[in-house]
Amino acid sequence: AQKVTQAQTEISVVEKEDVTLDCVYETRDTTYYLFWYKQPPSGELVFLIRRNSFDEQNEISGRYSWNFQKSTSSFNFTITASQVVDSAVYFCALSGAQKLVFGQGTRLTINP
Amino acid sequence: GAVVSQHPSWVICKSGTSVKIECRSLDFQATTMFWYRQFPKQSLMLMATSNEGSKATYEQGVEKDKFLINHASLTLSTLTVTSAHPEDSSFYICSAREGGWSYGYTFGSGTRLTVV
């Protein structure tokens, strides 16, 4: 069975602070994909990144960076110099051969 | 990029009536479509997976007769909530995949259903 755990239910920081969202996953598959999505109050899901299980290179995209560690089954997401517009719910997700499973989500609030 | 159109974006219906939600892939053929349900402040829970021309595969605990899914073409899947009740009020969101599981998932913008 696949499972994604986002232990941080809510995070609140002041603008310009760095913030890391944790994601731990469980799967018996040797090949899988990991995702991060952003869900603003409007509800639509905004795709942020997809990473396959064979690619453990960290990735940086502007203020966003991702740290994939297979040894600890973690795929953490860091926002550097956070901005109010980053306020949203962030979901980590895992895809095996059959379906995409989401974590519980982390509600991130960036205060001015 | 791939686009999925979901319609309507919101709907209010009376208890006991049925509501149909459409999910269309606009610029690709979706061999597989997924329907999710999201209650307020909760995660997205997969309801069912449908392949074009086949019966949908429902997740455990999802009532097949209540949530009818049709995937009659490679660009359209519909979810019909039959005999809706207030507890069916939720945010429903579809996702489409162009090919095998190595392809990414494209999500619709969601439908907020309120049953009164």
Contacts between the chains, C-beta under 8 A, distances in Angstrom:
chain1	res1	chain2	res2	distance
A	33	B	101	7.8
A	33	B	102	7.6
A	35	B	105	7.8
A	37	B	107	8.0
A	43	B	91	6.0
A	43	B	93	7.6
A	43	B	109	7.1
A	43	B	110	4.6
A	43	B	112	7.1
A	44	B	107	7.0
A	44	B	109	4.4
A	44	B	110	6.1
A	45	B	44	7.9
A	45	B	93	7.0
A	45	B	107	4.4
A	45	B	110	7.9
A	47	B	104	7.4
A	47	B	107	7.7
A	50	B	104	5.8
A	52	B	102	7.9
A	91	B	43	6.8
A	91	B	44	7.1
A	95	B	101	6.3
A	95	B	105	7.4
A	96	B	101	7.2
A	97	B	101	5.1
A	98	B	49	7.2
A	98	B	101	7.3
A	99	B	34	6.8
A	99	B	46	5.7
A	99	B	49	6.0
A	100	B	34	6.9
A	100	B	46	7.4
A	100	B	95	7.1
A	100	B	105	5.6
A	101	B	46	7.1
A	102	B	43	4.9
A	102	B	44	4.7
A	102	B	45	7.9
A	103	B	43	6.6
A	104	B	42	7.6
A	104	B	43	4.9
A	105	B	42	7.8
A	105	B	43	5.3
A	107	B	41	7.7
